[in-house]
Amino acid sequence: MKSTMQCALVALQDVKAYLTEEGGQIAVFDATNTTRERRDLIQDFVKENAFKVFFVESVCDDPEVIAANILEVKVSSPDYPERHRERVMDDFLKRIECYKVTYQPLDPDDYDKDLSFIKVINVGQRFLVNRVQDYIQSKIVYYLMNIHVHSHSIYLCRHGESKHNVEGRIGGDSELSPRGKQFAHALRGFIDEHKLSDLKVWTSQLRRTIQTAEELGVPYEQWKILNEIDAGVCEEMTYEMIQETFPEEFALRDQDKYHYRYPGGESYQDLVQRLEPVIMELERQGNVLVICHQAVMRCLLAYFLDKGAEDLPYMKCPLHTILKLTPVAYGCKVEMFYLNVEAVNTHRDRPLGKIPKDSTLIHRRNSYTPLSSHDQVKRPRLYSAGNQPWLPLAPTPSALMPEERQSQVSEIVKGSPSKSHRLSVIGPATVVIMCLAFSHLSFGSS
């Protein structure tokens, strides 16, 4: 017990360093924290450093859910090397028995009535929310109340090859090329072959995705927010035309493709924020096929595969290829299916060599991010009674989620523990410490 307390104290110091010295906004303190003494320790730490804290308690008394949770999540946990996997069930049930002795649940009526927390009961059957105090906490609640832990798969593909694709033009609303129609027919065969009878199909409101879905012969739902990134004044132009007509814009986009915003259009950062409702629906749905566009598919892939802003705009999403994503504990399984229909290559590689930095920051109207900059974005921060000077905050890949993607409600961190970059805060940043008050401790009959 003494060693675990020492580990907790060291972890809290890491939290402090991350939030005060490294430009972090959200830290996830992933521990059991099952006693009032331990939670009071965290509260004292938070008050000393002028942070905010939000507790997430996961309670489960359903023995079937407990068993499934252990087999699905803990078997792939780093806590259990391959050679010890057969002992997982017995070992974890023993852990539960040990924690029963000291466990003190969060009490919204008395002792913990002033704490901000969410209590997740039986992996989402019920929720108890107490004293949500700010935007970030509300986003955490929103996320936890929308995800589910049931096994499901997400199929992502682009529309069939379009006439604009063949001509090398970006954006627009062109129809499918003959090969694009051939892909749509092959996609129907793929669905039939894999017996995806319960599959939901989503498209954008652009003709090339709708025409691809029409061939499937199944109901589909159109989402305007799945439309391709808006290229503004560059819509329906080739890259060669853009370079000739807008040479400065062309160079600026190469400098910082994620933050660059087309004149009169969008940036990848804008697109990421636009796609948040789609992400939420994908989290809560069963099997879904999303027929979308290159930039949109990149953003969705980056979310599920934990890719950052630097890599997102250069992820390869070829035409006539299906990606099957299956969320699993501590990651996401990816399978690729090429339907053997030729198509043009629309991928544009990351520029080689060092792109010279522009000495000035150019801001588009209504943009909180620089049009292009290799420097860190600077925003004000709040640490204590007064405002600190402007401090650097690393550019954030998205505003999709207040924190990490997860495969189980009570596992806040899914995959890499460094995924707190998924929250982008405009203006004074609120520092929040996420504390797992009760991680996979399930007191049901075993």
N, C-alpha and C positions, 0 to 999 in steps of 0.2 A: 504493500500500500504506500509505503514511504517513497519507493522508487517511482510509482505512477504519479505521485504528487510532484516530485522533482521534475519529471518529464512535462507535466502540465505547466509548471512555472516557466520552464525553458521555452515551451511553445508560446506562452503568453508574451514572453519577451520578443520572440520572433514576430508575433502579431504587432507589437508596439513598433518594432523597427520597420516593418512593412508599411504600416499606416503613417508613420511620422517621418521616415527617412527615405523611403523608396517610392513615394507617390501613390501608394495604394489607397483604395476607397473602401473596399469590403474585405474583411478577413473571415475565414471560416474556421472556427475552433471546433474541430471534430473530435468529440470525446463523449463519454457517457454522461458525466455531470449529473448523476442520479441522486445526489444528496443536497440538502439545502446548504450545508457547509461549503461544498464545492461551488455551488452557484453564487453564494454570498462572496466567495473569494473572487469570482469573476466580476461581480458587481463592484467590489472595491477597486479592482484593477481598472474597470471602465470609468469610474468616477475620478480616479486619480489622473487619468489621461484625457478626460473630457471627450470620451468616445460615447457612442450609443450602442446598446445591445439589444438583440432580438433572439429569443430562444425558440428552438424548434424541438418539440417533444413528440416522439412517435411511440404510441402505445398500441399493443396488439395482444388480444386475449383469445384469438381464434387459432386453435392448434393446427388446422390445415394450412393457414396462411404462414404460421411460424415455420412449419416443416418445409413448405415450398420456398420460403424466403431463405432459409439456411442452405438448401440445396442449390438454389439459383445464384445467390449472391456470395455466400461465404465460401463455397467450393472454389470460386475463382478469385478469392481474396488473397492478397499478398501475405496475409497472416498464416496461410497454410501452403507450404511447399508441396509440389506434386506428390512426393512420397508419403505425405501425411493426409491426403485428401479423404481417405476412407474413414478417418477419425473425426471428420468435421462435425457430423450430426451429434455424436456423443459429447464431443468437447464443447460445442456451443450450448447445448442444453445444460451442461454443468455450469457454464458461465451464467446462464439465466438463473439457475438455482442460487448461485452465490449472490447475485445482485438483488434477489428478492429480499434478502435479510436487511439491506440498507436502503433500498429504494424508497424515495419520498417524492411522489408525483407533484407536478406543479399544481398549486392550489389557487384557482382564480377567485375564490370567495373570501379568502382570508390572507394567508401568509404571502402569497404571490400576486395579490390583486393589483399591485402597482407595476408589475412587470409587463413588458411587451412580449407576447409570445403567441405561437399557434400550436395547438395540440392536434396531431393527426391520429385518428383512431382507426385501427384495422385497415391500414394502408388506403385511406381515403373514403371509407364508408361514412364517417362523420368527422367534423372539424369543430374545434373550439378556438375562437380567436379573441385575444384579450389586449386591449389598449394599443392598437396600431397607431403610431404617432407621426409617421411621415411617408413620403412618396416611396422610398426604398422598401420600407417594411410592407407597404401595401402591394408592391410588385412581388415581393417574396410570397405573400399570401396568395396573390393571384396565380402565381406559378404553381405552388403546391396544390392548390385546389383544382387545377386543370390537368395535371398529369395523372397517368395511371400506370400500374406495374404489370399489366397483363401482356403476354407475349403478342407482338404484332410486328408487321414489316411495312416499310415505306419504300415504294418504288418511285424513283425519279428518272425522268427522261426529258429530253428536249423534243420539241415538235419535229415533224419530218422536215427534211431539207426544203427551204423556201426558195422562191425565185430571187429574193434579195440575197440569200446566202450564196447562190450561184454567181451573182453579179458582184459579190464582195461588199454589199451595202449593209450598213448597220441600222437597226431600228425599223421603223415603218410598219406597215400592216399588209404585207404581200401574201399571196397564196402559196400553196405547196407546189414544188416542182414535181415532175413525174417520178423522180426517185423518192421524194418526200411522201407521195401517195403510196408508193410501193412499201415504204417503211410502215405507214399507218396500217396497211393490210398485214404486214408481218407482225406488228404489235398485237393485233387481234389474235393471231395464231399463238403468240407467246402466252397471252392470257388464257386461252383455251387449253393449251398444253399443260400449264401449271395449275389448272383448275382453280382459278382465282374468282370463284363465284360470288364471294362476299365483298369483293373489291369496290371501294369508292373511287371515282375518277374526278379529278379536279383539273381545270384548265384556266388559262388567262382569258381575257376578252378579245384577244387578237386572233385573226382568222387562221393563222397557221397552226395554233394549238387546237382550235375548235375543229378544223378539218381533220386533224389527226385523231381526235376523240370520236368524231362522227363515224369513222370507219369501224369503231369497236362494237357498235350495235348495243351499247349499254347506256344507262342514264349517266350524265356527267354534270358537274356543277362549275359554273364560271365564276372566277374571282378576278375582279379588276386589279387587286393588289398583287396578283401574280404576273401582271404585264411586265414586259422587258424594261430595263433601265431606260429612263428618258434621256436621250442624247441631245435634247434641246435643238439649237440651231444646226447641229450636225446630223440630225435625223436623215436617213436615207442617203447618206454620203458614204463613199468608200474612204478607207484610211488615207489613201493617196490624195483624195480630194481634200480631206481635212488638213493634211500636212501642207498642201499648197495654198489653201484658202485661209486657214487659221494656224500658221506655223507656231505661234507662241502658245496657243492652246494645246497643240499637239505635243510640244515639248513639256509643258506643265503637267500634262496627264502622265507622261512617262516618269516624271519626278516623283509623283505620289498618287498612284492610280486609285488608291482606296479613298482618299479625302478629296481628290479632284472632282469638282462639280462642273458639268457641261454648262455653258452659257444658256440660260433658259431651261435647263434640264436638271438632272440628278447626279449625285455621287454614289459610289458604292455604300458609303456610310448612310446616306438617305435611304437607299434601297433596303438596307439591313433593318432600319427602323420601320419602314413600311411593311416589312414581312412579318412583324411580330404576331399579328393575329393568326397568320397561317401556321406559324410555329406552334402556337398554343393549341390550335385544332389538331395538328399532327400529333401532339403529345397526348391528346385525350381520345383520339379515334382508334379504330382498328386498322385493318390493312387499307392503304390508300395508294393510288397511282397519281402522281403529280406530273402533268404534261406542261412543261414550262419553257423557259428561255435560258440562254447561257449564263447571264449575270445572275438571274434569280436562282438557278440551280447551284451556282457557286456559293451563294449566300446560305442556302439550305444545307449544302454539304459541309460548309465551314462550321455551321452550328453543331451538327451531329458528330463531326469528326474533330472538333476542337481546334480549328485552324485560326490563326490570328490575322490581323489586318494586313500584314506584309504579304502573306501567302494567298489570302482569299481571292484577289482579283486575277490570279494566275493559275487557279486550279483548272485542270483539264476536264472538260465536260463535252466529249465529242458527240456529234449527231449520230442518231440511229444506234444508240447504246443505252441500255437500261442499267441503272444501279439499284440494287436491292439493299436497303439498310435495315438491319435488325438490331435494335437496342438490346444490349446484354449488360450484365453487371460489369462495371469498370471499363466500359468501352462500347463500341458499335461495330457489329460484324458487317462487312461490305462484300457484296457479290456483284460481279459485272457480267452483263449479257450483251454480246454484240449480235445483232440480228442479220448480219451478212447482207446489208444493203449499202452500197457505196454512197458516199456523200463528200462534199467539200470539207476541208479543214478550216474552221473559223477561229481556231486558237491563235492568239498572238502572244509570243513568249515575252518574258521579262527582258527589258533592254539590257544588253551586255555593257560592262564597264561602269564607271562611276558617273552618275548624272550630276552635272554641276548644280550646286545649290543657288537658288535665287536669293538675292540679298534682302528682298522685301517680301512681306506676307500680303497676299492679295485676298480680300474677302469678297465673296459674292453676297448680294443682298439676301437678308434673312438667313445667313449661314453663320453658325457658331464655330465653324472649323475653317482653317485656312484653305484657300483654293489649292495651294500646293506648298508644302514645307517639309524639310527633313528635320527641322527642330521639333522638340517635344511641344505639344500643345500646352499652353499655360492658362490655368484657371485659378481663381481664388480658393483658398481652403479655410476651414474653421477648425481650430484645435481646442481653444479654451475660451476665455472671456472675450478676447478681441480677435480681429482678423490678423492672420499672419501675412507677411509679404507674399506676392504671387510666387507660387512654387510650381516646378514642372510636374506635369501629369502625363504619363505616357499615353499616346493616342489609343483609343479603345476600339476594338473591332466591331462592337455592335451595342445596340440597346435592346437586344432581344429579350434578355432575362436579367433579373437582378443578381442571379448567381448561377451556379453550375447546373449543367444537365445532369440528370440522375436516372438510374434504372430502378431504384426503389425510393419510395417517398421518404423513408428515414435515412437514406444515403444522400446527403446533400452533394457530396463530391462524387462525380462519376468520371472515372478516368483520371487525368492529371489534376492534382490539387491546385493548379494555378489558373483556374478558369474564371476567376472573379472578374476578368476583363470584360465579361459580357454585359456589364452595366455601364452606360454612359450617362453622366450627370452634367447638366448644363447649369452654370452658375456656381454658387458656393456649395462645395461637396459636403455631404453629410457622411461622417465616418461611422460605419456600422460594424459591429462584431457579431457574426452569426455563431451561435453556440448550439451545438446539438445537445439538448438537455437529456435526450434519451435515444441512443442510437441502437436500433435493433434489439432492444430489451423487451421481450414479449412474455408476459406472465399469464400464460394459459395452461391448461392441463396438457401434459406432454406424454 
